[in-house]
C-alpha cells in the first residue's frame, strides 16, 4: 500500500506522531511518501532528521495526484490538511433515492 502525507501543516503539526506512524508503515511493508506542492528548490526543514528516511515528492505547484501518477506512483491513501491540493475537486455522485 502506498500512503502520501503532506508536509506543511500536516507532518509539521506533529512530527513525533507521524514519525511513529512512519515506523508502523514500515513494519507493515507499506510505502510512505511525503508529497508537497513545494518546488525542489524549497529545501524542507528536516525537523531533526525526522523525515530523512522518507522519500519526498516535490510537485512544483501541480496537483499532487497528477504529479505522482506522472512519476508512476499510485497513492492508495492521502493524508493532507488541504485535500484540494491533491486533485481538482470532484463532486460525489448523488445517492439514489432507493438507498436512502
N, CA, C and O atoms as a MOPAC input file, in Angstrom:
PM7 MOZYME 1SCF
protein

 N      0.85100 1    -1.17400 1     0.00000 1
 C      0.00000 1     0.00000 1     0.00000 1
 C      0.89500 1     1.23400 1     0.00000 1
 O      1.88800 1     1.28400 1     0.72600 1
 N      0.55000 1     2.21200 1    -0.79900 1
 C      1.26400 1     3.48600 1    -0.86000 1
 C      0.44900 1     4.56300 1    -0.15200 1
 O     -0.73200 1     4.75800 1    -0.44300 1
 N      1.09600 1     5.25700 1     0.78100 1
 C      0.44400 1     6.30900 1     1.55600 1
 C      1.21200 1     7.60700 1     1.34600 1
 O      2.44000 1     7.63300 1     1.43300 1
 N      0.48000 1     8.68300 1     1.06800 1
 C      1.09900 1    10.00700 1     0.90100 1
 C      0.67200 1    10.89300 1     2.05200 1
 O     -0.49800 1    10.92000 1     2.43300 1
 N      1.62700 1    11.61200 1     2.59900 1
 C      1.32600 1    12.56900 1     3.65800 1
 C      1.89700 1    13.92300 1     3.25700 1
 O      3.03000 1    14.02400 1     2.78500 1
 N      1.10300 1    14.94200 1     3.45200 1
 C      1.51200 1    16.31700 1     3.19200 1
 C      2.55700 1    16.73600 1     4.23000 1
 O      2.59800 1    16.19600 1     5.33500 1
 N      3.39500 1    17.69800 1     3.86200 1
 C      4.41700 1    18.16600 1     4.78900 1
 C      3.93400 1    19.34500 1     5.62600 1
 O      3.79700 1    19.22800 1     6.84400 1
 N      3.67300 1    20.48800 1     4.97600 1
 C      3.32100 1    21.71800 1     5.70400 1
 C      1.96000 1    21.58000 1     6.37900 1
 O      0.97000 1    21.24600 1     5.72900 1
 N      1.91500 1    21.83200 1     7.65500 1
 C      0.70400 1    21.80600 1     8.47600 1
 C      0.06100 1    20.42500 1     8.57900 1
 O     -1.06700 1    20.30100 1     9.05600 1
 N      0.76300 1    19.39800 1     8.14100 1
 C      0.31200 1    18.03100 1     8.39700 1
 C      1.44900 1    17.33300 1     9.14100 1
 O      1.35500 1    17.10400 1    10.34700 1
 N      2.52300 1    16.99400 1     8.42500 1
 C      3.68700 1    16.40100 1     9.10400 1
 C      4.23000 1    17.35700 1    10.15900 1
 O      4.56200 1    16.94100 1    11.26900 1
 N      4.31900 1    18.64700 1     9.80700 1
 C      4.91400 1    19.61800 1    10.73400 1
 C      4.05700 1    19.86000 1    11.97300 1
 O      4.56300 1    20.33800 1    12.98800 1
 N      2.78000 1    19.53900 1    11.90300 1
 C      1.90400 1    19.74500 1    13.05600 1
 C      2.28500 1    18.84300 1    14.22700 1
 O      2.16800 1    19.24500 1    15.38400 1
 N      2.74200 1    17.62200 1    13.93000 1
 C      3.14100 1    16.70400 1    14.99800 1
 C      4.15300 1    15.69600 1    14.44600 1
 O      3.81100 1    14.53500 1    14.22100 1
 N      5.39200 1    16.13300 1    14.22900 1
 C      6.38600 1    15.24900 1    13.61700 1
 C      6.62700 1    13.96100 1    14.40000 1
 O      6.88400 1    12.91700 1    13.80200 1
 N      6.54800 1    14.02200 1    15.71800 1
 C      6.75700 1    12.80800 1    16.51300 1
 C      5.69500 1    11.76100 1    16.19300 1
 O      6.00900 1    10.58500 1    16.00600 1
 N      4.44300 1    12.19200 1    16.13000 1
 C      3.34400 1    11.28900 1    15.80300 1
 C      3.54500 1    10.65900 1    14.42800 1
 O      3.42400 1     9.44500 1    14.26800 1
 N      3.85400 1    11.50000 1    13.43300 1
 C      3.99800 1    10.99700 1    12.06900 1
 C      5.23200 1    10.11300 1    11.92000 1
 O      5.23400 1     9.18800 1    11.10900 1
 N      6.27100 1    10.38500 1    12.68900 1
 C      7.45400 1     9.52200 1    12.66300 1
 C      7.08200 1     8.13000 1    13.17800 1
 O      7.50400 1     7.12300 1    12.60800 1
 N      6.30200 1     8.07300 1    14.23900 1
 C      5.83900 1     6.77600 1    14.73500 1
 C      4.91800 1     6.09300 1    13.72700 1
 O      4.97500 1     4.87600 1    13.54500 1
 N      4.08000 1     6.87700 1    13.08500 1
 C      3.22200 1     6.34600 1    12.02200 1
 C      4.09000 1     5.76300 1    10.90800 1
 O      3.79900 1     4.68500 1    10.39000 1
 N      5.14700 1     6.47200 1    10.54600 1
 C      6.07200 1     6.01800 1     9.51300 1
 C      6.68400 1     4.66400 1     9.87800 1
 O      6.79100 1     3.77400 1     9.03400 1
 N      7.07700 1     4.52200 1    11.12600 1
 C      7.65700 1     3.24800 1    11.57700 1
 C      6.63000 1     2.11800 1    11.50100 1
 O      6.96700 1     0.99300 1    11.13100 1
 N      5.37900 1     2.41800 1    11.85100 1
 C      4.31500 1     1.42700 1    11.74800 1
 C      4.10600 1     1.01900 1    10.28600 1
 O      3.89100 1    -0.15600 1     9.98700 1
 N      4.17000 1     1.99200 1     9.38900 1
 C      4.05100 1     1.68900 1     7.95800 1
 C      5.14900 1     0.71900 1     7.53000 1
 O      4.88500 1    -0.26200 1     6.83500 1
 N      6.36400 1     0.99800 1     7.94500 1
 C      7.48800 1     0.12700 1     7.57400 1
 C      7.28800 1    -1.29800 1     8.10700 1
 O      7.56500 1    -2.27300 1     7.40800 1
 N      6.80900 1    -1.40700 1     9.33700 1
 C      6.57500 1    -2.73000 1     9.92400 1
 C      5.53600 1    -3.52700 1     9.14000 1
 O      5.56100 1    -4.75800 1     9.14400 1
 N      4.62100 1    -2.82600 1     8.46700 1
 C      3.56700 1    -3.46600 1     7.68700 1
 C      3.86300 1    -3.50300 1     6.19000 1
 O      2.99500 1    -3.82300 1     5.37900 1
 N      5.11000 1    -3.16900 1     5.84000 1
 C      5.54700 1    -3.14400 1     4.43200 1
 C      4.73200 1    -2.18100 1     3.56900 1
 O      4.51000 1    -2.43700 1     2.38600 1
 N      4.28500 1    -1.06700 1     4.17000 1
 C      3.63300 1    -0.00100 1     3.41300 1
 C      4.69900 1     1.01300 1     3.02200 1
 O      5.70200 1     1.17400 1     3.71900 1
 N      4.48000 1     1.68300 1     1.92400 1
 C      5.41200 1     2.70300 1     1.45800 1
 C      4.81300 1     4.07600 1     1.76000 1
 O      3.71300 1     4.39000 1     1.30700 1
 N      5.53700 1     4.89300 1     2.52600 1
 C      5.08000 1     6.23200 1     2.88900 1
 C      5.88100 1     7.25600 1     2.11100 1
 O      7.11100 1     7.20700 1     2.08700 1
 N      5.18400 1     8.18200 1     1.47600 1
 C      5.80800 1     9.27200 1     0.73600 1
 C      5.38800 1    10.58800 1     1.37500 1
 O      4.24100 1    10.74200 1     1.79300 1
 N      6.30600 1    11.52300 1     1.44800 1
 C      5.94800 1    12.89500 1     1.79000 1
 C      5.75300 1    13.60600 1     0.46000 1
 O      6.66700 1    13.67300 1    -0.36100 1
 N      4.54500 1    14.13900 1     0.25600 1
 C      4.20000 1    14.78000 1    -1.01200 1
 C      3.84500 1    16.22800 1    -0.72400 1
 O      2.92400 1    16.51300 1     0.04200 1
 N      4.58100 1    17.13600 1    -1.34300 1
 C      4.38300 1    18.56000 1    -1.11300 1
 C      4.22600 1    19.29600 1    -2.43300 1
 O      4.80400 1    18.90500 1    -3.44700 1
 N      3.43600 1    20.36700 1    -2.40900 1
 C      3.30000 1    21.19800 1    -3.61900 1
 C      4.49600 1    22.12600 1    -3.79500 1
 O      4.59400 1    22.82200 1    -4.80500 1
 N      5.39000 1    22.14400 1    -2.84300 1
 C      6.59400 1    22.97400 1    -2.96700 1
 C      7.42900 1    22.52000 1    -4.16200 1
 O      7.23600 1    21.43200 1    -4.70400 1
 N      8.36100 1    23.38700 1    -4.55500 1
 C      9.29000 1    23.00700 1    -5.61500 1
 C     10.53700 1    22.40500 1    -4.98000 1
 O     10.79500 1    22.60100 1    -3.79300 1
 N     11.29600 1    21.68100 1    -5.76700 1
 C     12.52300 1    21.05000 1    -5.26400 1
 C     13.53200 1    22.09700 1    -4.79600 1
 O     14.45000 1    21.77200 1    -4.04300 1
 N     13.37800 1    23.33000 1    -5.22400 1
 C     14.27700 1    24.40200 1    -4.77900 1
 C     14.01900 1    24.78700 1    -3.32800 1
 O     14.88400 1    25.37800 1    -2.68000 1
 N     12.82800 1    24.45400 1    -2.80800 1
 C     12.48600 1    24.73800 1    -1.41300 1
 C     12.91100 1    23.55200 1    -0.56200 1
 O     12.17400 1    22.57300 1    -0.44300 1
 N     14.08200 1    23.63400 1     0.02400 1
 C     14.55100 1    22.54600 1     0.89100 1
 C     13.63300 1    22.46900 1     2.10400 1
 O     13.41400 1    23.46800 1     2.78800 1
 N     13.09900 1    21.28500 1     2.36700 1
 C     12.23200 1    21.13100 1     3.52100 1
 C     13.06800 1    21.13100 1     4.79100 1
 O     14.14500 1    20.53800 1     4.84900 1
 N     12.55500 1    21.79900 1     5.79100 1
 C     13.19100 1    21.76100 1     7.10300 1
 C     13.18000 1    20.30700 1     7.56100 1
 O     12.12900 1    19.66500 1     7.55600 1
 N     14.31300 1    19.79200 1     7.95000 1
 C     14.43900 1    18.37000 1     8.23500 1
 C     13.89300 1    17.93700 1     9.58600 1
 O     13.82600 1    16.73800 1     9.85600 1
 N     13.50400 1    18.86200 1    10.43700 1
 C     12.88100 1    18.51600 1    11.71800 1
 C     13.69400 1    17.47000 1    12.46900 1
 O     13.19800 1    16.39200 1    12.79500 1
 N     14.95800 1    17.81100 1    12.73900 1
 C     15.83400 1    16.90100 1    13.48800 1
 C     15.92000 1    15.52700 1    12.83800 1
 O     15.89100 1    14.50400 1    13.52200 1
 N     16.02500 1    15.51000 1    11.53400 1
 C     16.17700 1    14.26900 1    10.76100 1
 C     14.95000 1    13.36500 1    10.80200 1
 O     15.04600 1    12.18600 1    10.45900 1
 N     13.80700 1    13.89000 1    11.21300 1
 C     12.61000 1    13.05700 1    11.29300 1
 C     12.13400 1    12.54500 1     9.94700 1
 O     11.43500 1    11.53300 1     9.89200 1
 N     12.48800 1    13.20900 1     8.86800 1
 C     11.98700 1    12.73900 1     7.58200 1
 C     13.09600 1    12.23100 1     6.67200 1
 O     12.85900 1    12.03300 1     5.48000 1
 N     14.27600 1    12.01800 1     7.18500 1
 C     15.38400 1    11.58900 1     6.33800 1
 C     15.11800 1    10.27000 1     5.61800 1
 O     15.61400 1    10.06800 1     4.51000 1
 N     14.35200 1     9.37400 1     6.21900 1
 C     14.12700 1     8.06700 1     5.61200 1
 C     12.98600 1     8.04300 1     4.60700 1
 O     12.84100 1     7.08000 1     3.85400 1
 N     12.18700 1     9.07900 1     4.58800 1
 C     11.00700 1     9.07800 1     3.72400 1
 C     11.31000 1     9.76900 1     2.39600 1
 O     11.92700 1    10.83400 1     2.37300 1
 N     10.87200 1     9.15700 1     1.28200 1
 C     11.03000 1     9.84100 1     0.00300 1
 C     10.14500 1    11.08700 1    -0.02900 1
 O      9.00600 1    11.06100 1     0.43800 1
 N     10.67300 1    12.16200 1    -0.57600 1
 C      9.93200 1    13.41600 1    -0.69400 1
 C      9.65000 1    13.66100 1    -2.16900 1
 O     10.55600 1    13.63000 1    -3.00200 1
 N      8.38800 1    13.90400 1    -2.47800 1
 C      7.98500 1    14.21400 1    -3.84700 1
 C      7.59800 1    15.68300 1    -3.88100 1
 O      6.65700 1    16.10500 1    -3.20900 1
 N      8.32700 1    16.45300 1    -4.66700 1
 C      8.05500 1    17.87700 1    -4.85600 1
 C      7.19600 1    18.03500 1    -6.10300 1
 O      7.59700 1    17.61500 1    -7.18900 1
 N      6.02400 1    18.63200 1    -5.96000 1
 C      5.07700 1    18.73400 1    -7.07400 1
 C      5.14900 1    20.06300 1    -7.82000 1
 O      4.44600 1    20.24400 1    -8.81400 1
 N      5.96800 1    20.97900 1    -7.37200 1
 C      6.15800 1    22.25800 1    -8.06600 1
 C      4.84700 1    22.98600 1    -8.34300 1
 O      4.66600 1    23.54700 1    -9.42300 1
 N      3.93200 1    22.98000 1    -7.37400 1
 C      2.66400 1    23.69300 1    -7.50300 1
 C      1.58900 1    22.92800 1    -8.24700 1
 O      0.45700 1    23.40000 1    -8.35400 1
 N      1.91900 1    21.77000 1    -8.75600 1
 C      0.97400 1    20.96300 1    -9.52000 1
 C      0.09400 1    20.14000 1    -8.56200 1
 O      0.47000 1    19.91400 1    -7.41100 1
 N     -1.07300 1    19.69700 1    -9.04000 1
 C     -1.89200 1    18.81600 1    -8.23100 1
 C     -1.09500 1    17.55600 1    -7.90600 1
 O     -0.41300 1    16.99900 1    -8.76600 1
 N     -1.19000 1    17.12400 1    -6.67400 1
 C     -0.33800 1    16.03900 1    -6.18100 1
 C     -0.61100 1    14.70100 1    -6.86700 1
 O      0.32900 1    13.99900 1    -7.24100 1
 N     -1.87900 1    14.34000 1    -7.03600 1
 C     -2.19300 1    13.04300 1    -7.66300 1
 C     -1.63400 1    12.98900 1    -9.08300 1
 O     -1.00200 1    12.00300 1    -9.46200 1
 N     -1.85800 1    14.02700 1    -9.85800 1
 C     -1.37700 1    14.07300 1   -11.23700 1
 C      0.14600 1    13.94200 1   -11.28800 1
 O      0.68800 1    13.20200 1   -12.11000 1
 N      0.82200 1    14.66300 1   -10.40800 1
 C      2.28000 1    14.62500 1   -10.39400 1
 C      2.78500 1    13.22400 1   -10.03000 1
 O      3.70100 1    12.71000 1   -10.67100 1
 N      2.19600 1    12.61200 1    -9.01500 1
 C      2.61400 1    11.26000 1    -8.61100 1
 C      2.35200 1    10.25100 1    -9.73200 1
 O      3.19500 1     9.39900 1   -10.01400 1
 N      1.19100 1    10.34800 1   -10.36300 1
 C      0.87700 1     9.43000 1   -11.45900 1
 C      1.85600 1     9.58900 1   -12.60700 1
 O      2.24100 1     8.60700 1   -13.24000 1
 N      2.25700 1    10.81500 1   -12.87600 1
 C      3.23900 1    11.06200 1   -13.92500 1
 C      4.57600 1    10.38800 1   -13.59400 1
 O      5.31600 1     9.98800 1   -14.49200 1
 N      4.87800 1    10.26600 1   -12.28800 1
 C      6.09900 1     9.59100 1   -11.84700 1
 C      5.91900 1     8.06900 1   -11.76200 1
 O      6.86200 1     7.34100 1   -11.44900 1
 N      4.69300 1     7.59600 1   -12.04600 1
 C      4.41900 1     6.16700 1   -11.98800 1
 C      4.11300 1     5.66900 1   -10.58000 1
 O      4.23300 1     4.47500 1   -10.30700 1
 N      3.71900 1     6.57500 1    -9.68200 1
 C      3.41600 1     6.21700 1    -8.29600 1
 C      1.91600 1     6.35200 1    -8.07800 1
 O      1.35700 1     7.44100 1    -8.20800 1
 N      1.27200 1     5.24300 1    -7.74700 1
 C     -0.15800 1     5.27300 1    -7.43500 1
 C     -0.30300 1     5.32200 1    -5.92000 1
 O      0.15300 1     4.42200 1    -5.21400 1
 N     -0.93500 1     6.36800 1    -5.43100 1
 C     -1.15500 1     6.53200 1    -3.99300 1
 C     -2.51800 1     5.95000 1    -3.64400 1
 O     -3.52200 1     6.26100 1    -4.28600 1
 N     -2.54300 1     5.10000 1    -2.61800 1
 C     -3.79500 1     4.48700 1    -2.17300 1
 C     -4.50600 1     5.32900 1    -1.11900 1
 O     -5.73500 1     5.40400 1    -1.10600 1
 N     -3.73200 1     5.96600 1    -0.23300 1
 C     -4.30500 1     6.77100 1     0.85200 1
 C     -3.57500 1     8.11000 1     0.90500 1
 O     -2.34500 1     8.16000 1     0.90300 1
 N     -4.35100 1     9.19500 1     0.95400 1
 C     -3.80600 1    10.55100 1     1.05700 1
 C     -4.10400 1    11.10600 1     2.43700 1
 O     -5.22400 1    10.98100 1     2.93100 1
 N     -3.09900 1    11.72400 1     3.06700 1
 C     -3.28600 1    12.41200 1     4.34100 1
 C     -2.83800 1    13.84800 1     4.11300 1
 O     -1.65500 1    14.10900 1     3.89500 1
 N     -3.79200 1    14.78300 1     4.16400 1
 C     -3.48500 1    16.16000 1     3.78700 1
 C     -4.45300 1    17.10800 1     4.46800 1
 O     -5.65400 1    16.84200 1     4.51800 1
 N     -3.94000 1    18.21800 1     4.99700 1
 C     -4.81600 1    19.20100 1     5.63000 1
 C     -5.55900 1    20.03400 1     4.59700 1
 O     -6.52800 1    20.71300 1     4.93800 1
 N     -5.12700 1    19.99500 1     3.34400 1
 C     -5.80700 1    20.71200 1     2.25900 1
 C     -6.05300 1    19.75100 1     1.10200 1
 O     -5.27300 1    19.72600 1     0.15100 1
 N     -7.12900 1    18.95600 1     1.16600 1
 C     -7.36600 1    17.96000 1     0.12400 1
 C     -7.51700 1    18.55500 1    -1.27200 1
 O     -7.34200 1    17.84700 1    -2.26400 1
 N     -7.83700 1    19.83600 1    -1.36500 1
 C     -7.95100 1    20.47800 1    -2.67400 1
 C     -6.63100 1    20.57500 1    -3.42000 1
 O     -6.62000 1    20.91700 1    -4.60300 1
 N     -5.51600 1    20.28100 1    -2.75600 1
 C     -4.21600 1    20.29400 1    -3.43300 1
 C     -3.89100 1    18.94300 1    -4.06300 1
 O     -2.91200 1    18.81700 1    -4.79800 1
 N     -4.70600 1    17.94100 1    -3.77700 1
 C     -4.44900 1    16.60400 1    -4.30400 1
 C     -4.91800 1    16.50200 1    -5.74900 1
 O     -4.19100 1    15.98900 1    -6.60000 1
 N     -6.10400 1    16.97600 1    -6.03300 1
 C     -6.65700 1    16.91200 1    -7.38500 1
 C     -7.77000 1    17.94400 1    -7.49900 1
 O     -8.27400 1    18.43500 1    -6.48900 1
 N     -8.15300 1    18.27100 1    -8.73100 1
 C     -9.29700 1    19.16900 1    -8.86800 1
 C    -10.50000 1    18.54600 1    -8.16300 1
 O    -10.66400 1    17.32600 1    -8.16600 1
 N    -11.31900 1    19.36700 1    -7.57200 1
 C    -12.45200 1    18.86500 1    -6.79100 1
 C    -13.42100 1    18.09100 1    -7.66700 1
 O    -13.81400 1    18.53200 1    -8.74700 1
 N    -13.78900 1    16.92500 1    -7.16500 1
 C    -14.78800 1    16.09400 1    -7.83100 1
 C    -16.04300 1    16.10500 1    -6.98900 1
 O    -15.97500 1    15.97700 1    -5.76700 1
 N    -17.17300 1    16.25600 1    -7.62000 1
 C    -18.43300 1    16.18900 1    -6.89400 1
 C    -18.84500 1    14.73400 1    -6.78700 1
 O    -18.79900 1    14.00600 1    -7.77900 1
 N    -19.24400 1    14.30100 1    -5.60900 1
 C    -19.66900 1    12.90500 1    -5.47200 1
 C    -20.96900 1    12.66600 1    -6.22400 1
 O    -21.76900 1    13.58400 1    -6.40600 1
 N    -21.17600 1    11.42900 1    -6.65900 1
 C    -22.43300 1    11.07400 1    -7.30400 1
 C    -23.53500 1    11.14200 1    -6.26200 1
 O    -23.36200 1    10.63800 1    -5.15200 1
 N    -24.66200 1    11.75500 1    -6.59500 1
 C    -25.73900 1    11.81900 1    -5.61500 1
 C    -26.23100 1    10.40600 1    -5.28600 1
 O    -26.24500 1     9.51800 1    -6.13900 1
 N    -26.61800 1    10.23200 1    -4.07300 1
 C    -27.11400 1     8.93400 1    -3.61300 1
 C    -28.49900 1     8.69900 1    -4.20000 1
 O    -29.38500 1     9.53900 1    -4.04600 1
 N    -28.70000 1     7.55700 1    -4.87800 1
 C    -30.04100 1     7.27100 1    -5.40500 1
 C    -31.07000 1     7.18100 1    -4.28200 1
 O    -30.76000 1     6.74000 1    -3.17500 1
 N    -32.29900 1     7.60200 1    -4.58000 1
 C    -33.37300 1     7.55900 1    -3.58200 1
 C    -33.56500 1     6.15100 1    -3.01000 1
 O    -33.96400 1     5.99500 1    -1.85600 1
 N    -33.28600 1     5.15200 1    -3.80400 1
 C    -33.50100 1     3.77900 1    -3.33800 1
 C    -32.55000 1     3.39400 1    -2.20500 1
 O    -32.80500 1     2.42800 1    -1.48500 1
 N    -31.47300 1     4.13100 1    -2.04400 1
 C    -30.52000 1     3.82500 1    -0.97900 1
 C    -30.76900 1     4.65000 1     0.27600 1
 O    -30.10200 1     4.44200 1     1.28900 1
 N    -31.71200 1     5.57900 1     0.22800 1
 C    -31.98700 1     6.41000 1     1.39700 1
 C    -32.86900 1     5.73800 1     2.39400 1
 O    -33.18500 1     6.32100 1     3.43100 1

